Amino acid sequence: MASEAEFDAVVVGMGVGGEDVAGKLAEAGWSVLGIEARLVGGECPYWGCIPSKMMIRASDLLAEAHRIPGVAGDAVVTPEWSPVAARLREATDNWDDKAAVERFTSKGGKFVRGWGRVTGMGVVEVDGREYRAERGVVIGTGTRPSIPPIEGLMGTPYWTNREAIEAAALPGSLAVLGGGAIGLELAQVFARFGVETTIIEAGQRLLAMEEPESSELAARVLAEDGIRINTGRGISRVAYEDGMFVLDDGFVTAEKLLVATGRKPDFEAIGLERISVDERMRAGEKLWAVGDITGHGAFTHVAMYQAGIVVRDILGQDGPPADYRALPRVTFTDPEIGAVGLTEAQARDRFASVQIGIAPVGETTRGWIHKGDGFIKVVADAERGVLVGATTAGPMGGEVLSGLAVAIHGEVPIERLVHMIYAYPTFHRGTQEALRALA
C-alpha cells in the first residue's frame, strides 16, 4: 500500500491550468496531490480575468451613460465605487479559496498548502516534507509581478494589480508605471471613476507588443478619458512623502502608484533553474509544465489549452500537440483591442511577401450607428494566400476576433474568406472590407 506521501501525480501550483490537470487526473482515478501556497484557482478568478473585467464592465457603463446625449436624450452620471468593491468581494469570496479547494478534494485529490520545491525526479518538498509522484510531476506555478529596480521604490506602499483590484476606496490620484494591457485597463477604470490618472511607459508607445495602429488608438481614447500619457520616459527615482508618491523629484506626484511593468516566473522558489517544454508540454522525465511558466503567454486560455494537452499526454490519450499560430489576446480597454497570430512586423520578419488590409470600424454601417472607433487589420502571407495575423480594435473587438482566429488556425484560403457571407449590419462585417483591401 502506498504511503501518505506517495501519489500517482503531484501538481505544484494550482492556478487555472494546474487545477484543471489535477482535477481531471483525480477524476480518472489517479491519486493526486495538489500543492498551492496562495489561492487555488490562481490569478484569474481572484485578481485577473474575472475581477478586472467586472471593474471594466462598471466603468464601461459609466462611459455608455455619457454617450446618451445626442443619441437618446440626456443623462446625469454619478460614479460610485462602493458597489464595485462589494461585487468584487462577493465574486472572490473575499479572496478565500475554500470553495476551490473543496472542488478539487471532492474529486478525490489531496491538497497541501505551501510552496512546492522539486528536489529530484518525481520528488517534491513542502515545508521539509517530501512527496513522491510515481507517474509524474506537473508544474503550474505561474508568474509574479516584475518590479523594476527603481531607486527608492522598494519599501514604499506601491500597488501591483492585486492591491488595485482589492481597493475598497478610490485614491484621488494614481500613477501607473507600464503601458501594457494590465496598466491600460486599470488606468481607464480608475480614470472613469474620477481618479486623476497618469501613465508612464518607458518604451516609445503603449501596447508595444501589438500593432502601431493599436498603440495609436489606445493613446487617443485614454487621453479622451482624461488620462495623461507619457511614453519614452522611464522613472529613475521614487519617493513616498506625506502620503504621496513623488516620481523623479516631482515629474509626477500621486496618492497611489500602480506598478504594472510585466510579470516573471519564480524558478528559484520551485527548485528549478528554468523550464522548457516541448509540443506535449513535457519539461523532462516524469515532468510536465503548464501555464505562464512555459513562456507561451500569460493568458488563462493558454493555460487551459495546455492543461488539456498535459492530461491527454499523461493518460496516453490521442490529441494534437500544442499549436500557437493562432494565439488570441485581448486588451479590454474601451474600445477593446483584440489580436491573433502575428503582427505585421513579425510577419515581415518571417515571410518573403506580406500583404496587409485595414478597414476603419467607423466606416462600417454598425460602426457608424454606434459612433464606434477602431479598425480591423489583417496580415497575410501572400505566397500561400492565407492569413497569419489580425487585429480587431473597436466595440466588442474581442468577440469580432473569433472568426479571424478560426481562419488563421485553419489556414482558410483568403479567396474563400473574401467570398463568405458576412451578416449585416455587424461589426465583424468590416472583416470582409479588410480582406478586400489586401488586393
Buried (B, 14 or more C-beta within 10 A) or exposed (E): EEEEEBBBBBBBBBBBBBBBBBBBBBEBEBBBBBBBBBBBBBBBBBBBBBBBEBBBEBBBEBBEBEEEEEEEEEEEEEBEBEEBBEBBBEEBBEBEBEEBBEBBBEBBBBBBBEBBBBEEEBBBBBEEEEBBBBBBBBBBBBBBBBBBEBEBBEEBEBBBBBBBBBBEEBBEBBBBBBBBBBBBBBBBBBBBBBBBBBBBBBBEBBBBBBBBBBBBBBBEBBEEBEBBBBBEBEBEEBBBEEEBBBBBEEBBBBBBBBBBBBBEBEBEBBBBEEBEBEEBBBBBEBBBBBBBBBEBBBBBBBBBBBBBBBBBBBEEEEEEEBEEEBBBBBBBBBBBBBBBBBBBEBBBEEBEEBBBBBBBBBEBEBBEEBEBBBBBBBBBBBEEBBBBBBBBBBBBBBBBBBBBBEBBBEBBBBEEBBEEEBEEEBBBBBBBBBBEBBE
